[in-house]
Amino acid sequence: MEYIPQGIIEVYNGKHIHTYELQFADGRKYEVASRNDMDNFITGVECNAVDIIALSEDFNKICIIKEYRIPAGDYIYAFPAGLRDPGESIARTAERELYEETGLFISKQIKTLSPSYQSAGFSDEKLATVICTAIGEVTNSNQTKDENIIPMWINKQEAIELLSTGKFSGRCQIFLTLWSNSLGGNF
């Protein structure tokens, strides 16, 4: 089966999202959502966004956010995250987004996971994950006017309880499950 498109039509060109229709020689068509404009759609970019797994310095708490997500029509638990500004490094995006969404400061970057696809069947968006320790008091006073985010520190027991009742982003759900498992959380 041939996967090289014979034509690409830009269907929508928005501020943060573009959609394209890919046309194939055998008549198939495929719709794709993208963070990339037409010039960067096929080649892509290294990384569109960053999420931050921020742990307390004693590793006993983790920072998550509860954010209203319009497509889900509900509040979703997730990690602080955001889009990279042009020319901005992954590390700088992580610092900026963590502060804007939670008021916290990165005290030590532990690891940066290489960019991976968020939803490869739907979009070409690539997101890097920065794992770090953070300090400070959580606050939502640094958010932009269009954000509706409730930041919080939670411990492993609270994570287990939230996992049984809350709605989550995929990465947050997986990481919290693994992180809280040492307390007897079940997979």
C-alpha positions in Angstrom: 0.0 0.0 0.0 1.4 3.4 -0.9 1.5 6.0 1.9 3.0 8.9 0.0 0.2 11.4 -0.7 -0.2 12.6 -4.3 -1.9 15.8 -3.1 -2.4 17.8 0.1 -5.3 20.3 0.5 -5.3 22.7 3.4 -8.9 22.6 4.7 -8.5 24.9 7.7 -5.8 27.3 8.8 -6.2 28.4 12.4 -4.0 30.1 15.0 -2.9 26.8 16.6 -4.5 24.0 14.5 -4.5 23.3 10.8 -6.3 20.5 9.0 -5.3 18.9 5.8 -6.8 16.4 3.4 -4.2 14.0 2.0 -5.1 12.4 -1.3 -3.6 9.1 -2.5 -3.2 7.6 -6.0 -5.7 4.9 -5.3 -8.4 7.4 -4.5 -8.1 7.2 -0.7 -8.4 10.4 1.3 -7.1 11.0 4.9 -7.8 13.9 7.2 -5.1 15.1 9.5 -5.0 17.8 12.2 -1.6 19.5 12.6 0.2 22.1 14.7 2.3 22.8 11.6 1.6 25.2 8.8 1.7 24.0 5.2 5.5 24.8 4.9 6.3 22.5 7.8 3.5 19.9 7.5 5.3 17.2 5.6 8.7 17.7 7.2 7.2 18.4 10.6 9.0 20.0 13.5 11.1 18.5 16.2 8.6 19.2 19.0 5.4 21.3 19.1 4.7 21.1 22.9 6.0 20.1 26.3 4.4 18.6 29.3 6.0 18.7 32.7 6.1 16.0 35.4 7.0 18.0 38.4 7.8 16.2 41.6 8.4 17.6 45.1 12.1 17.6 46.1 11.4 14.6 48.4 9.5 12.8 45.6 6.5 12.4 47.8 4.2 14.7 45.8 3.5 15.3 42.2 2.0 18.4 40.6 -1.0 17.9 38.4 -3.6 20.3 37.0 -7.3 20.0 36.6 -8.3 21.9 33.5 -11.5 22.4 31.6 -11.0 21.0 28.1 -13.6 22.1 25.6 -13.4 19.0 23.3 -13.9 16.7 26.3 -16.7 18.9 27.7 -15.3 18.4 31.2 -12.4 18.9 33.6 -9.5 16.6 32.8 -6.5 15.8 35.1 -3.2 16.3 33.3 0.3 17.5 33.7 1.1 21.2 33.2 1.8 21.6 29.5 2.0 24.0 26.6 3.0 24.9 23.1 6.6 26.0 22.4 7.1 29.5 21.2 9.2 30.0 18.0 12.9 29.4 18.7 12.2 28.4 22.3 14.1 25.3 23.8 12.2 22.4 25.3 13.8 23.3 28.7 12.7 27.0 28.5 9.1 26.0 27.5 9.0 23.7 30.5 10.1 26.4 32.8 7.7 29.0 31.4 4.6 26.7 31.2 5.2 25.3 34.7 5.4 28.8 36.2 2.4 30.1 34.1 0.1 27.2 35.0 1.1 26.5 38.5 3.4 29.2 40.0 6.1 26.6 40.6 9.8 26.8 39.6 11.9 23.9 38.3 14.6 23.2 40.9 16.2 20.3 39.0 15.6 18.8 35.5 15.9 15.1 35.9 15.2 13.8 32.4 13.7 15.0 29.2 11.9 12.3 27.2 12.3 12.7 23.4 9.3 14.0 21.6 6.6 11.5 20.8 3.2 11.6 19.1 0.1 12.5 21.1 -2.4 10.9 18.8 -0.7 9.5 15.7 -4.0 8.5 14.0 -5.3 12.0 14.2 -2.4 14.5 14.4 1.2 15.0 13.8 1.7 16.9 17.1 4.9 15.9 18.9 5.3 16.5 22.6 8.4 16.2 24.8 8.1 15.4 28.5 10.3 17.1 31.1 10.6 15.3 34.4 11.9 17.5 37.2 11.6 18.5 40.8 9.9 21.8 41.6 9.6 24.3 44.4 7.1 26.9 45.4 3.5 27.3 46.2 0.9 26.4 43.7 -1.2 29.2 42.3 -3.3 30.0 39.3 -2.6 33.7 39.3 -0.1 33.6 36.4 -2.5 32.0 33.9 -3.6 33.7 30.8 -7.2 34.9 30.6 -8.3 32.0 28.4 -7.0 29.3 30.8 -9.2 27.6 33.5 -6.6 25.6 35.4 -6.6 24.4 39.0 -3.0 23.3 39.9 -2.4 21.0 42.9 0.3 18.9 44.6 -1.0 15.4 45.4 0.6 12.5 47.2 0.5 8.8 46.1 -2.7 8.0 48.1 -4.5 11.0 46.5 -3.3 9.8 43.1 -4.8 6.3 43.7 -8.1 7.9 44.7 -8.2 10.2 41.7 -7.3 7.4 39.3 -10.5 5.6 40.3 -12.8 8.5 39.7 -11.2 11.2 37.6 -10.9 11.8 33.8 -7.3 12.0 32.7 -5.0 12.7 29.8 -3.3 9.5 28.7 0.3 10.4 29.9 -0.9 11.6 33.3 -3.0 8.5 33.9 -0.1 6.1 33.0 2.5 8.0 35.0 0.3 8.4 38.1 -0.5 4.7 37.9 3.1 3.7 37.9 4.2 6.3 40.4 1.5 5.4 42.9 1.8 1.7 42.5 4.4 1.5 45.4 1.4 2.1 47.8 -0.4 -0.9 46.5 -2.3 0.8 43.7 -3.5 -1.9 41.3 -3.0 -1.9 37.5 
